[in-house]
Amino acid sequence: MSIWEAILLGVVQGLTEFLPISSTAHLLVTRKLLGHAHPEDAFTVVIQLGTLVAVFIYFRADVARLLAGLWADIRAFRIASTPDSRLGWLIVLGTVPAVLVGFTLKSWLKATFTQLLPIAVVSISFALLMLAAEWWAACRIRRGLPAKGESELGWRESLCVGFWQACALMPGGSRSGTTITGGLFAGLSRQTAARFSFLLSLPVILGAGLKELYDEYKKLRVPNPDEAASLFASGDDMASLVVGTVVSAVVGYLAIAFLLRFLQFHTMTVFVVYRVLLGLVILGLLATNVVT
């Protein structure tokens, strides 16, 4: 992979990880168009560590408070003793569904949903679910039910968003898209759903990225001729990974700031339209044999 391709993929990852339009789908389609032999390889997962850095930096004060609260609770053998530790435990709880689904169904999900046809179908399907969530939020407002803020987050809302996050293991689902959708169905405001979505991404992206790095290290020591070469097999590949990760961190930071401000004044309808168009474009590329 050349450096300019790594930069392009870093921009794609940074923009699409936090905008609710599916980073994995965009990376796979872009890499297909670039002619990469194994677009589903570990690069597509590891580069997400850059956007993880973006979340840590953007929410550094929140992360510091949450970690301090969790550590204080653990030392005192208690749970949710302060608002910060309570939110921290809710993030832990919301991470459980994705971890369980990821560990039990990873091979099946990768074999089934990393092809372009299912990606297109998933993109369109979850776009319609996002539209349904916006309709549900509007219905709540008409009925006089105020949207819930961060202080009103409970275990039910956390698990609801967590189960929706597990759906994002299907490329095309969009982790931020599914979690914000789940948050709206749970009665959260858009801003609260987005903030919780970003914080909830920390353990999932970190775990997935470190797991892929470990697998690539094992692959380097014991190569498998039937699989793509390890990302650590050559200096050029390692340089491309570093460049792509750094670029995704910078662009991801800007994407977080944009989306949080955007959701203060707008619904997610524009992303619904974009996701449907994305799915139709992919279907068109397949129908015309531009990609296979």
C-alpha positions as CSV (number, residue, x, y, z in Angstrom):
1,M,0.0,0.0,0.0
2,S,1.4,3.4,-1.0
3,I,1.6,6.4,1.4
4,W,-1.0,8.3,-0.6
5,E,-3.4,5.4,-0.4
6,A,-2.8,5.3,3.4
7,I,-3.6,9.0,3.6
8,L,-6.8,8.6,1.6
9,L,-7.9,5.7,3.8
10,G,-7.1,7.7,6.9
11,V,-9.3,10.6,5.7
12,V,-12.1,8.1,4.9
13,Q,-11.8,6.4,8.3
14,G,-11.6,9.7,10.3
15,L,-14.7,11.1,8.5
16,T,-16.9,8.0,8.6
17,E,-16.1,6.5,12.0
18,F,-18.1,9.2,13.8
19,L,-20.5,10.4,11.1
20,P,-23.3,7.8,11.1
21,I,-22.5,6.4,7.7
22,S,-20.3,3.3,8.4
23,S,-16.5,3.6,8.3
24,T,-16.0,-0.1,7.5
25,A,-18.3,0.0,4.5
26,H,-16.5,3.1,3.1
27,L,-13.1,1.6,3.8
28,L,-14.0,-1.7,2.1
29,V,-15.5,0.0,-0.9
30,T,-12.6,2.4,-1.2
31,R,-10.1,-0.4,-1.0
32,K,-12.0,-2.5,-3.6
33,L,-11.8,0.5,-6.0
34,L,-8.1,0.9,-5.2
35,G,-7.6,-2.8,-6.2
36,H,-6.5,-4.1,-2.9
37,A,-6.4,-7.9,-2.9
38,H,-7.5,-8.2,0.8
39,P,-9.6,-5.2,1.7
40,E,-11.0,-6.9,4.7
41,D,-7.5,-7.4,6.3
42,A,-6.4,-6.1,9.7
43,F,-5.5,-2.6,8.3
44,T,-9.3,-1.9,8.1
45,V,-9.6,-2.5,11.9
46,V,-6.3,-1.3,13.2
47,I,-6.6,2.1,11.5
48,Q,-9.6,2.7,13.8
49,L,-7.1,3.2,16.7
50,G,-6.5,6.6,15.2
51,T,-10.1,7.6,15.8
52,L,-9.8,6.1,19.2
53,V,-7.0,8.7,19.9
54,A,-9.4,11.4,18.6
55,V,-12.0,10.4,21.2
56,F,-9.5,10.3,24.0
57,I,-8.2,13.8,23.1
58,Y,-11.6,15.4,22.5
59,F,-13.2,13.9,25.7
60,R,-9.9,13.9,27.7
61,A,-11.5,15.6,30.7
62,D,-14.5,13.3,30.7
63,V,-12.4,10.2,30.3
64,A,-10.1,11.3,33.2
65,R,-13.1,11.8,35.5
66,L,-14.7,8.5,34.5
67,L,-11.5,6.5,35.0
68,A,-11.0,8.2,38.4
69,G,-14.5,7.4,39.4
70,L,-14.3,3.7,38.3
71,W,-11.0,3.3,40.1
72,A,-12.3,4.8,43.3
73,D,-15.4,2.5,43.2
74,I,-13.2,-0.6,42.6
75,R,-10.9,0.3,45.5
76,A,-13.8,0.8,47.8
77,F,-15.8,-2.3,46.5
78,R,-18.8,-0.2,45.5
79,I,-20.7,0.6,42.3
80,A,-22.0,3.9,41.0
81,S,-21.2,5.9,44.1
82,T,-20.8,9.2,42.1
83,P,-22.2,10.5,38.8
84,D,-18.8,10.0,37.1
85,S,-18.4,6.4,38.3
86,R,-22.1,5.7,37.5
87,L,-21.5,6.8,33.9
88,G,-18.3,4.8,33.8
89,W,-20.1,1.6,34.9
90,L,-22.9,2.3,32.3
91,I,-20.2,2.4,29.6
92,V,-18.9,-1.0,30.9
93,L,-22.4,-2.4,30.8
94,G,-23.1,-1.1,27.4
95,T,-19.9,-2.7,26.0
96,V,-20.9,-6.2,27.0
97,P,-23.3,-7.0,24.1
98,A,-20.7,-6.1,21.5
99,V,-18.0,-8.1,23.2
100,L,-20.2,-11.2,23.5
101,V,-21.3,-11.0,19.9
102,G,-17.8,-10.2,18.6
103,F,-16.2,-13.1,20.4
104,T,-18.9,-15.7,19.5
105,L,-19.8,-14.6,15.9
106,K,-16.6,-12.8,14.6
107,S,-15.8,-15.5,12.0
108,W,-19.4,-15.7,10.7
109,L,-19.8,-12.0,10.6
110,K,-16.6,-11.5,8.7
111,A,-17.4,-14.3,6.2
112,T,-21.0,-13.1,5.7
113,F,-21.0,-9.3,5.8
114,T,-17.7,-8.1,4.4
115,Q,-18.9,-8.6,0.8
116,L,-20.4,-5.6,-1.0
117,L,-23.9,-6.9,-1.5
118,P,-24.7,-7.4,2.2
119,I,-22.9,-4.1,3.0
120,A,-25.3,-2.3,0.6
121,V,-28.4,-4.1,2.1
122,V,-27.2,-3.4,5.7
123,S,-26.5,0.3,4.9
124,I,-30.0,0.8,3.5
125,S,-31.7,-1.2,6.2
126,F,-30.1,0.7,9.1
127,A,-30.8,4.0,7.3
128,L,-34.5,3.2,7.5
129,L,-34.1,2.2,11.1
130,M,-32.4,5.6,11.8
131,L,-35.4,7.3,10.1
132,A,-37.7,5.3,12.3
133,A,-35.8,6.4,15.4
134,E,-36.1,10.1,14.3
135,W,-39.9,9.5,13.9
136,W,-40.0,8.0,17.4
137,A,-38.2,10.9,18.9
138,A,-40.6,13.3,17.2
139,C,-43.6,11.3,18.5
140,R,-42.2,11.6,22.1
141,I,-41.9,15.4,21.7
142,R,-45.5,15.6,20.4
143,R,-46.7,13.6,23.5
144,G,-44.9,16.0,25.8
145,L,-42.2,13.6,26.9
146,P,-38.8,15.4,27.2
147,A,-35.7,13.8,25.9
148,K,-33.4,12.3,28.5
149,G,-30.1,13.9,29.4
150,E,-26.9,12.3,30.6
151,S,-28.1,12.4,34.2
152,E,-31.1,10.3,33.3
153,L,-29.1,7.5,31.7
154,G,-29.8,4.2,33.4
155,W,-29.0,0.5,32.9
156,R,-31.9,0.0,30.5
157,E,-30.7,2.8,28.2
158,S,-27.2,1.6,28.4
159,L,-28.1,-2.0,27.4
160,C,-30.4,-0.7,24.7
161,V,-27.6,1.3,23.1
162,G,-25.1,-1.5,23.7
163,F,-27.3,-4.0,21.8
164,W,-27.5,-1.6,18.9
165,Q,-23.7,-1.2,19.0
166,A,-23.4,-5.0,18.6
167,C,-25.4,-4.6,15.3
168,A,-22.6,-2.4,14.0
169,L,-20.4,-5.4,13.8
170,M,-22.1,-5.9,10.4
171,P,-20.2,-3.6,8.0
172,G,-22.6,-1.0,6.7
173,G,-24.4,-0.7,10.1
174,S,-22.2,2.2,11.4
175,R,-21.2,2.0,15.0
176,S,-22.1,5.7,15.7
177,G,-25.2,5.4,13.5
178,T,-26.6,2.3,15.3
179,T,-25.8,3.6,18.8
180,I,-27.3,7.0,18.2
181,T,-30.4,5.2,16.7
182,G,-30.6,3.1,19.8
183,G,-30.2,6.1,22.0
184,L,-33.2,7.8,20.2
185,F,-35.3,4.7,20.6
186,A,-34.3,4.8,24.3
187,G,-35.6,8.3,24.7
188,L,-32.2,10.1,24.8
189,S,-31.6,13.5,23.2
190,R,-29.5,13.5,20.1
191,Q,-26.6,15.2,21.9
192,T,-26.7,12.8,24.8
193,A,-27.0,9.8,22.4
194,A,-24.0,11.1,20.4
195,R,-21.8,11.8,23.5
196,F,-22.6,8.4,25.0
197,S,-22.0,6.8,21.6
198,F,-18.5,8.3,21.4
199,L,-17.6,7.4,25.0
200,L,-19.0,3.9,24.4
201,S,-16.7,3.5,21.4
202,L,-13.5,3.6,23.6
203,P,-13.4,0.1,25.0
204,V,-14.8,-1.5,21.8
205,I,-12.3,0.1,19.4
206,L,-9.4,-0.3,21.8
207,G,-10.2,-4.0,22.3
208,A,-10.7,-4.7,18.6
209,G,-7.6,-2.8,17.5
210,L,-5.3,-4.4,20.1
211,K,-6.7,-7.9,19.2
212,E,-5.9,-7.3,15.5
213,L,-2.4,-6.1,16.3
214,Y,-1.8,-9.2,18.4
215,D,-3.1,-11.5,15.6
216,E,-0.9,-9.7,13.1
217,Y,2.1,-10.3,15.4
218,K,1.2,-14.0,15.6
219,K,0.8,-14.1,11.8
220,L,4.3,-12.5,11.4
221,R,5.8,-15.3,13.5
222,V,3.8,-18.1,11.9
223,P,2.8,-17.0,8.4
224,N,-0.3,-18.6,6.8
225,P,0.1,-18.8,3.0
226,D,-3.7,-18.7,2.5
227,E,-4.0,-15.3,4.2
228,A,-2.8,-11.8,3.6
229,A,0.7,-11.1,4.8
230,S,1.1,-9.6,8.3
231,L,1.0,-5.8,8.5
232,F,4.4,-6.0,10.2
233,A,5.9,-8.0,7.3
234,S,7.5,-5.0,5.6
235,G,8.6,-1.5,6.6
236,D,6.4,0.0,3.8
237,D,3.3,-1.6,5.2
238,M,4.1,-0.5,8.8
239,A,4.7,3.1,7.5
240,S,1.4,3.1,5.7
241,L,-0.4,1.9,8.8
242,V,1.2,4.6,11.0
243,V,0.4,7.3,8.4
244,G,-3.2,6.2,8.0
245,T,-3.7,6.0,11.7
246,V,-2.3,9.5,12.4
247,V,-4.4,11.0,9.6
248,S,-7.6,9.3,10.9
249,A,-6.9,10.7,14.3
250,V,-6.7,14.3,13.0
251,V,-9.8,14.0,10.7
252,G,-11.7,12.0,13.4
253,Y,-11.3,14.8,15.9
254,L,-12.8,17.3,13.5
255,A,-15.6,14.9,12.7
256,I,-16.5,14.6,16.4
257,A,-16.7,18.4,16.8
258,F,-18.8,18.7,13.6
259,L,-21.3,16.1,14.5
260,L,-21.9,17.2,18.1
261,R,-22.6,20.7,16.9
262,F,-24.7,19.5,13.9
263,L,-27.0,17.4,16.1
264,Q,-27.8,20.5,18.3
265,F,-29.7,22.0,15.4
266,H,-30.5,19.2,12.9
267,T,-31.9,15.7,12.7
268,M,-30.1,12.8,11.1
269,T,-32.3,12.8,8.0
270,V,-29.4,13.9,5.8
271,F,-27.4,10.8,6.9
272,V,-30.4,8.6,6.2
273,V,-30.5,9.9,2.6
274,Y,-26.8,9.5,2.2
275,R,-26.8,5.9,3.5
276,V,-29.6,4.9,1.1
277,L,-27.7,6.5,-1.8
278,L,-24.5,4.7,-0.7
279,G,-26.3,1.4,-0.7
280,L,-27.8,2.1,-4.2
281,V,-24.4,3.2,-5.5
282,I,-22.8,0.0,-4.3
283,L,-25.6,-2.1,-5.9
284,G,-25.0,-0.1,-9.1
285,L,-21.3,-0.8,-9.0
286,L,-22.0,-4.5,-8.6
287,A,-24.6,-4.5,-11.3
288,T,-22.3,-2.9,-13.8
289,N,-19.3,-5.1,-12.7
290,V,-17.2,-2.0,-11.8
291,V,-16.4,-4.0,-8.6
292,T,-17.0,-7.6,-7.9
